[in-house]
Amino acid sequence: MFDSGKNIRDSRLEFEREIYISVDAIQNKKVNITSPRTIKSFSKARKCPNNRIDLFSIDESFRSVALLTRVKY
């Protein structure tokens, strides 16, 4: 079949996994966040009642941190 060469966030499941990895890295102090905007975006993130991440609560700074964490770790 068709193989996409981008390998970045091909599905919601992979994106949620990247978010959990970045949150874990921040909690374990492997990644240091100093930007007030990024800290605010992490505090605004929510979960849905079915325990999935509410994608509407994730802004672009949160997405960029998740992508950078994926590249770094």
The 8 nearest C-alpha neighbors of each residue, nearest first, counted from 0:
[[1, 2, 3, 4, 9, 5, 6, 10],
 [0, 2, 3, 4, 5, 6, 9, 10],
 [1, 3, 4, 0, 5, 6, 9, 7],
 [4, 2, 5, 1, 6, 9, 7, 0],
 [3, 5, 6, 2, 7, 1, 9, 8],
 [4, 6, 7, 3, 9, 8, 2, 1],
 [7, 5, 4, 9, 8, 3, 2, 10],
 [8, 6, 5, 9, 66, 14, 13, 10],
 [9, 7, 14, 10, 13, 6, 11, 12],
 [8, 10, 7, 6, 13, 11, 14, 5],
 [11, 9, 12, 13, 8, 14, 7, 15],
 [10, 12, 14, 13, 15, 9, 8, 16],
 [11, 13, 15, 10, 14, 16, 9, 8],
 [14, 12, 16, 10, 15, 11, 8, 17],
 [13, 15, 11, 17, 16, 8, 12, 18],
 [16, 14, 18, 12, 17, 13, 11, 19],
 [15, 17, 13, 19, 14, 18, 20, 12],
 [18, 16, 20, 14, 15, 19, 65, 21],
 [17, 19, 15, 21, 16, 65, 20, 22],
 [18, 20, 22, 16, 21, 17, 23, 15],
 [21, 19, 17, 23, 18, 22, 24, 16],
 [20, 22, 24, 18, 23, 65, 19, 68],
 [23, 21, 19, 25, 24, 20, 26, 18],
 [24, 22, 20, 26, 21, 25, 19, 27],
 [25, 23, 21, 29, 27, 22, 26, 30],
 [24, 26, 28, 30, 22, 23, 27, 29],
 [25, 27, 23, 28, 24, 22, 29, 30],
 [26, 28, 24, 25, 29, 23, 30, 22],
 [29, 27, 25, 30, 26, 24, 31, 23],
 [28, 30, 24, 27, 25, 31, 26, 23],
 [31, 29, 25, 28, 24, 32, 27, 68],
 [30, 32, 28, 33, 25, 29, 24, 26],
 [33, 31, 34, 30, 38, 37, 25, 35],
 [34, 32, 35, 31, 38, 37, 36, 30],
 [33, 35, 37, 36, 32, 38, 39, 31],
 [36, 34, 38, 37, 39, 33, 32, 40],
 [35, 37, 39, 34, 38, 40, 60, 41],
 [38, 36, 40, 39, 34, 35, 60, 41],
 [37, 39, 35, 41, 40, 36, 34, 42],
 [38, 40, 36, 42, 37, 41, 35, 43],
 [41, 39, 37, 43, 42, 38, 61, 36],
 [42, 40, 38, 39, 43, 44, 37, 61],
 [41, 43, 39, 40, 44, 38, 45, 37],
 [44, 42, 40, 41, 39, 45, 56, 57],
 [45, 43, 56, 41, 42, 57, 40, 46],
 [46, 44, 53, 56, 52, 43, 47, 57],
 [45, 47, 52, 53, 51, 50, 48, 44],
 [46, 48, 50, 51, 49, 53, 52, 45],
 [49, 47, 50, 46, 51, 52, 53, 45],
 [48, 50, 47, 51, 46, 52, 53, 45],
 [51, 49, 47, 48, 46, 52, 53, 45],
 [52, 50, 47, 46, 49, 53, 48, 15],
 [51, 53, 46, 54, 47, 45, 50, 15],
 [52, 54, 46, 47, 55, 45, 56, 51],
 [53, 55, 57, 56, 52, 45, 44, 58],
 [54, 56, 53, 57, 58, 44, 52, 45],
 [55, 57, 44, 54, 53, 45, 58, 43],
 [58, 56, 54, 55, 44, 61, 59, 62],
 [59, 57, 61, 60, 56, 62, 40, 55],
 [58, 60, 62, 61, 63, 57, 64, 40],
 [59, 61, 63, 62, 58, 37, 64, 40],
 [62, 60, 64, 59, 63, 58, 57, 40],
 [63, 61, 59, 65, 60, 64, 66, 58],
 [62, 64, 66, 60, 65, 61, 67, 59],
 [63, 65, 67, 61, 66, 62, 68, 60],
 [66, 64, 62, 68, 63, 18, 21, 67],
 [67, 65, 63, 69, 64, 68, 62, 70],
 [68, 66, 64, 70, 69, 65, 71, 63],
 [67, 69, 71, 65, 66, 70, 21, 72],
 [70, 68, 66, 67, 72, 71, 65, 17],
 [69, 71, 67, 68, 72, 66, 65, 64],
 [70, 72, 68, 69, 67, 66, 30, 65],
 [71, 69, 70, 68, 67, 20, 24, 21]]
